[in-house]
Amino acid sequence: MADRLVDSEANCRRIMNVEQCFGTSGQPLSAPNRILIGEGVLTKMCRKGPKPRQFFLFNDILVYGNIVISKKKYNQQHIMPLENITLKPVPDEGNLRNGWQIISPSKSFSIYAATPSEKTEWMSHIAKCAQDLVTKHGRKSTVADPSPVWVPDSDAPVCMHCRKSEFSILNRRHHCRRCGIVCCNTCAGKRWLLPHQSAKPLRVCLTCFYKLSSAPSSDLSTNTDGWAKPKYGNSSGEDSSDSDNESPPNGTPAAPEQVWDRLNGWEFNTPCIFSLDIQISREMALSSLRINTSFWS
């Protein structure tokens, strides 16, 4: 059925609508033979906690972004090629249910659906699209050197490397880009070039740095000695990803996100302010969602 949607007016209209919702902040999504398979709101586990994100599944890419106004405006667009994605189920834990991990070389994270059936539907459609790419184009679906799933800030009151340094307003948390643990500035002061994640050297913990440094010379293609030195003080602009891109580049707070709930055919506009100084509980983030997924193939 998906193949029949390629040149259909409905498919072109849906893709154009997604582009308009992202506006100038997003990249063009129209491409030959590209099909919008489905869309919906899922809860993404960010470093500051679970937050609703709008996801769009195409037959070759997965796109997601922040919700500014539901079905009208999104920002912080992220595009992930499906041939580089693998899926891994996540066991239910407390209020975090119906989850799975999306693992890729550039970025990995956990997401949660509202119901078990919605989780199954999303995972099956993503897996089928990835398999179709292998069948039609011979693209491999294996992930080499996957990016780690970051440990949420709330799960690390102290540095997970030295287990001594307590975090505070002055003592910031930093994530190792190779293993995903939360470290203090001293334990994450080294940098290493991880080309699948960034063109610039990224923070790594001391353990990962020494493992990379001691690797055979054939594996050191990602090493740049000039960048391997410790760097202290405030993090550079490259570390802006620590905030999961919640704020615009100029550092001003992001606009309040609008989460729309549907109940018996009526829509209610419920504003939820997600800022860096307010920690949203897992219960609030998950309870604010309703089933809001549509698939067309």
N, C-alpha and C positions, 0 to 999 in steps of 0.2 A: 504493500500500500504506500510505503514511503516514496518509492520511485515515481509513483503517479502524481506526487505532490510537487515534484521538482519545478515544473514550468507552470504550475497552477497559479491562478490569480490570488487565491487565498493564501498560499505560501508566501508569495511576494509581498502581499499586504501585511502579513504578520511580521516578516523580517523588517520591513520598512518601519513598522510601528515601534519595534524594539530599538531601532536606530534613532528614531525621533525621541524616544523616552530617555536615552543617554545623551542626546544632543551633541554639542561640540566636544564634550568631555570624553566621549567614547570613540572607538574606531569603527569604520564602516564594516558592516557584517554581511552585506550582499556579496555573493560569490557564485560562480557557475556550479551547478549541481548541488548547491547547499540547501538543506531542508531544515526548517524549524520543527523539531519533533515534539517538544513540549516545554512547558514553563510552570513555575510554581515558587512558593515561598518555603524556604527551609531554614532551620536554625543552624548557623555556623558557629563553631566554638572558636572564638577569637581569644587573643591573649588576655583581654580584659573580661572575658566571660562570654556566654552564649548570646548571639544577636541574630535577628531575622535578616535574611538576605534573599534577593530575588535571583532565581537561577533560570537559565535558558539552555535547553539541550538541543543542539543541532546534530546533524548526522556526522559531523567531523570535529566539532569543537564544543566545549562547555563554557558558557559565559555566565558570570554572576556580578552583582553590584549592590551597593547600598540603596535602600529604599528611602527616597525623599518624599514622594507622593505616590501611593500605590497605584500601579498601572498607568501612571502619568509621567513620573520623573524619577530617574535613577542616576547615580554617579559612582565614581571609583570602579570603573569597568575592569574586569579581569577575564582574560581569554586563555583557556587551557586546551591544547590539542588532545583529542581523544586517544590517538595512537600512543600517547605517552602516559596514559592514566591506567592505574590498577585500583581495584576496590577491595576493601577489607572490612568485614562486619565488626561492629563495636558492641560488646555486651551491655545490656541495660544496667544502669547504676542510678538508683534513686529516681529523681525526676528526669534524668537524661535517658530517654528510651528511643528505640527505633533509629539507631544511629549506624553510621558506617564511615570509614575513612576513604578519602580521595587522595591517592598518592601519585605524585609526579616528580620529575627532576627539578622543576622550578618552584613548586609550592605544594605542600601537603597539609591536610587539615581534616577535622571530624565535622560531620553535619548530621542533623537529626530531622526526621520527618514527624508529622503529627500522629500518624497511625502506622501499624505494622504493614498494612496493605499498601500505603503510600510509599513506604520504604522499599518494599518488594518491587513496586512498579518502577520507581526511579532506578534502582540497581539493575533491574532486568533490561530497561531501555538503554542505559549507559553501556552495559556489557554487550548488548546486541549491536549497537552502533560501532563500538570498538572492533567487534568481530567482523562486521561487514567491511570495515576499512581493510582488515587483513585479507579478507576474501577477494575484494574487488581490486585492491591496489597493492597487495603484498606487503603492507606495512606491518611491522612488528608491534605487538602490544606490550612488550616487556619494558620495564623501567630500569634503566641503568643509573646507579648512584642517585636514588630517590632523595628528595628533600625530606627532612624529618618533620613529624607532627610536633608542634611546639607544646610544651607543658604550660597550662594556663597559669597566669600570675598568682591566682588565688591558691594554687596548690603548692606554692613555694614561699613560705614566710622567711626562710633563710636560704642562702646560697646552696645550691645542690651539688656544688663541686667541693668547696672547702667545708661546708656544713657549719660554718661559724658566723659568717657575716649576715646580720639581720638587715632586712630591707626597710627603708623608710623614705620619706620625701626627699632626703638628701642622698641616700644610698640607693641608686636606681637598679632596677632589674635589667638584665641583658640576656638574650637567648643565644645559645650556641647554634650557628646555622648548619652545623654538621650532625649534631645528635639531638638538638631541641631542648636541652635542659636549661633551667634558669640559673644564671650566675651573677656574681657581683662584678664590678668593673675590673678588679684585679684578676679574677679568675677567667675573665673573658676579654683580656686586654690584647691578645694576639689576633692577627688577621690572616686569612688565607683566601686565595682566589678559588672560588667554586663556580666555574663558568656556567653551569646549568641554572644557577640561581641569579647571578649578577655578573656584569662585566667588571665590577670593582671588587677588591678583596673584602671579605665579610668577617665579622667577629666569630671566633671559635673559642671553645674552652681550652684550658691548658692540656687536658688529656687528649683531645682531638688534635691539637696542634702538634704534640709530640708524636702521635701516631702518624700524622701526615709527614712530619719531618723525617721520621725514621723509615718511611716507605722506600722500596727499591727505586733507583733512579728512573726506571721506566715509567713509574707511577707519579713522577713529580712534574708532569707537564702543567699542572695547575699551580705550581709554586712560583712566587715572585719574591725573591729575597728582600727586595726593597720594601715590601709591604708586610713582611713577617714579623717586624719589630713590634713590641708592645706599644699600645697607644692608650694614654690615660686621660683623665679629665672628662669633659662632656662628650657625648657621642657625636659623631659627625652627621651630616645630612643623610648619609647612606643608611644610618640607623633609624631613619624615619619609619621604616617598616615595622619597628618595634611596636608602634601604636596601631598596627594593622590598618594603616591608611584611613583612620577615622577622621582626620582633620585635613583641611586643604593644605597645600605646600607652604603657605605663608604662616602656618601655625595657629590661625584663628579657629575657634571651635566649629565643628560641623553643625549644619542646620539640623533642627529636630527632625527625626524620622517619623513618618506617618505610617502607622500600622492599621490596616483596614480589617475589620472583623465583619463577617457575614453571619446573620442570624435570621432564619425564617424569611429569606428573600430581601431583608433590609440591610443596608450598609451603615456602619457606624465608624466615624473617623476618630480614632483614638491616638492622640499624639503621645509618643514615648521619647523622652530626651535621653540620648546616650552620649555622655561626655566622659572625658578621661578622669574626672575627679568624682564621678558617681559610679559605684559598682552596682550593676544590675544583677539581682540574684538569678540563679538558674530557674527558679520557679516562675518568676515574672516573665522571663524571656520565653519560656516554653508555653506558659498558659496564655500568652498574648496571641498565639497562632491558632488558626483554624485551617481545615483542609482547603487548600487553594492551589491545586495542581491540575493542569490540563495537558493531555497528550493527544496528538492528532494522527498517530500511526502506530 
